[in-house]
Amino acid sequence: MAKSRIKWRIAGFRELRLDPAVIADLGERAERIADAAGDGYEASTFEGKNRGRASVITADYDAIRDNAKNQTLLRNLDRGR
């Protein structure tokens, strides 16, 4: 049997990770997590050097305390699927 070779096009992976549709999907997922977590949680997206990124943060003191006590962000992580 002949051996197959795959030549990966690394630039294509980078293009895919920076695609606006992928970044929009990340943003939607982060928004769902923030909405499930409740008041005081905010979602944001940005384009890094090699990929799009999304984050959910605590925006006020009450959310910080809530997350520290109840692990709210961790418990709502499944909402981003």
N, C-alpha and C positions, 0 to 999 in steps of 0.2 A: 504494500500500500504506500502511496506517495504521501510525504509529509506536507501538510498545509502550512503556509506562513501567512501571518496577518501583519500588515503594516499599518500601525495606528497613526492617524492624522491628529496629532495633539492640538493643533490650532483649531480643529473642528470641535473638540471638547470645550475649549475656551469660548468659542463662539456660542455654543449651546448654553453654557453656564451664564453668559452675559446677554442672552436673548431676552428682549422685553417681555415676551409671554411667560418665560420662566420666572422672571423677577415679579411679574404681576401675580403669578400663582403663589409665590412665596409670601407676597403681601396679603393675599386673601387668607392664607393659612394662619399668618400671624394675627390678622384681624379676628378670625374665629376664636383663637386662643384668648385674645384680649377681651373679647365680648363675653366669653364663658367665665373668665376670671372675675369680671364685674367692674365696678367703678374704681378709678384710680390706676388702671392699667392701660398702657398705650402701645400700639404697634407701629413699627417703622420699617422701611426698606431702604437700602442704598446699594449702589453698585461699587464693589470693591475692585481691586486690580485684576483679579482673575475670575471672579464670580459675583453673582448677586447675593445679597444677604438680607435677612429679615430678623427683627428682634422684637420682643415684648418686654417692656420695662414697667417698673412701679413708678408712678408719676407723683405720688404724694405720700405723706407720712402714714396715713391710715392704710394705704396699700402696702407699704413697706412692712408695717406691723402685721397685717393680715397674711402676707406671704411668709414672713418669718415664723409665724405661729402655726399656720395651716398648710404651708407648702402649696399655695394656690396655683402658682404657675406650673409646678411639676404635676399636680393633679389634673390640670386641664390641658396638658400637652397632647393628649390623644385627640383633642378637638381639631388639631391642625392636620389630621390625616385626610 
